[in-house]
Amino acid sequence: MPGRESLRREQYYAHPRNLFWRIIEALLEIDRPASYAGRVKALKARRIALWDVLHSCVREGSLDTRIEKEAANDFARFFRSHPAISHVFFNGAKAEASYRRHVLAGIGKPLQYRRLPSTSPAHAALSYRRKLAAWRVILGAVRTDRRSRK
């Protein structure tokens, strides 16, 4: 689930210390001062969807460890509406755990799953460079998906 700042601004990864957009900008070669709308447009152009695992929850503050009463988004319907999706990447362990707990059993299509290191400032164990290196796998998935549709 988005943290307080993201909810306030109605933008994914709005916390200034969250590395998600910095990593995406580097990988997709997006101009650093790109607007939020420009960054989302760049994701769509690369056929990358961005969605929360959870539709709703109860949480005090922004830490994933405080999430309770989880309700997942309807991924089965989403995947039926977007049949070309072949990979799901999780931004951290909590997203993966929630997906596996609430979603995975209801998905009837084979997908490739991969947990990536969280871009959250709360996950400071890895440097930006190490997170960026780990996140490079999304580029291979995008290239693979493009080739498979030709």
N, C-alpha and C positions, 0 to 999 in steps of 0.2 A: 504494500500500500504506500502511496505517496506520503511523505512526511509533512509536517506542518507548513513549511514554506511552499512546498509544491501545491498543497491544497489551497493555500492562501492565494497563490499566483495562478492557479489552475494550469500548471505546466509540469510535465514530468521532469524530475531531477532539477528542481529550481534552487535547491540549496547551493550557495556559491562555492562550497568546498566539495560538493559531490563531483566526482571525476567523470561521470557518464558522458556529458556533452563534450568535454575536452577530449576524451578518448574517441568518441564518434567523429568529432571534427578532424582529428588527426587521421583516422582510418579512412574516412570518406573524402578527405581533402576539402572540407567545408571551410569557407572563410571564417576565421575566429570571431569576428564581430557579427556573425549572422544572427538575425532575429530568431526567436523561438519558432515562428512560422516557417522561416527559411530552413531551419534545421530539420523540422518535421517533413517539409517538402523534400529535402535531400534524402531522408530515410525512405520515403515513399518511392522516390525515383530509383532507389537501389532495391526496391521490393522488400523492404524490412518493415515489419509491423512492430509496434510497441504497445504493449497492453499489460495491465496488472493481472496477476493471478487472482487476486481477491477483488470481489465486487464491493464488499463491505467487511468491516470488522470493528471491534472496540479496541482503542489504544490510547493510553495516556502518553503524550509526547510523540516522538518520532522514531524511537528505537523499535526495530522488528521484534526484539525479545519481549516487548510489552503487548504484542498483538494477542487478542483473545476473540472468541466468538466469530470465527472466520466463515465467510460465505464466498465461494468461488464464482468467478465469471463463467459464462456458458461457453466453454471452449469447444464442446462438441458441435454446437451450432456454428461457431466461428470457423472451425475447420471445414465444415460442410460448405460454408459460403465462400471459403478461400481454399479450394482443393490443391492448389499448387504449393502450399506450405509443406515443407519437408523437414525443417529444423526448428527446434525450440531451444533458445538460449536463456538461461536463468541468470539474473543479476544477483548472485549470492545464494547462500544456503537456505535462507528462509523462503525465498520464492520457490526454489526447487522442492523443498519439503511440503509446502502448502499445495503445490501442484500435484505432487505424488499422492498426498493424503486425500485431496478433494476432487481431483480431475482425472488422473491417469486411467483409472478403471473404466471410465465412460468414454474413452477415446477408442474408436474402432479402426483407426488407420495407423500404419506404421510411421513413426516419426523418429528422427534422431534428436536426442536430448544431450545437452551439455551445460553443466554449471560453470559459470565464470566467476572470477573473484568480484566481490561486491565493490561497487564504485563509491559506496557510502563513506563519508568521513569517519564514521564509527569503525570502519575496517581499515585501520592504519597499519596493519602488519605488513602489507605489501606497498612498495613504492609505486608511483605513477608509471614509471617505465616497466615494471614487472606486470602491472595490471594491463597496460597497453599491449605488451607482448602476448599476454594470455588472450586478450580480446581479438587479436588478429584472426582467430579462427572464423570469425563471422564473415570475413572477406572470402574465404574459401567456400563457405556455404552459399554465399550469394553467387559466386562464379559457377559453382556446380549447378545451382538451380537454373541459372540462365541457359547453360548448355543443355540441360535435360528438357527444356521446353522447345528447343529448336528442332 
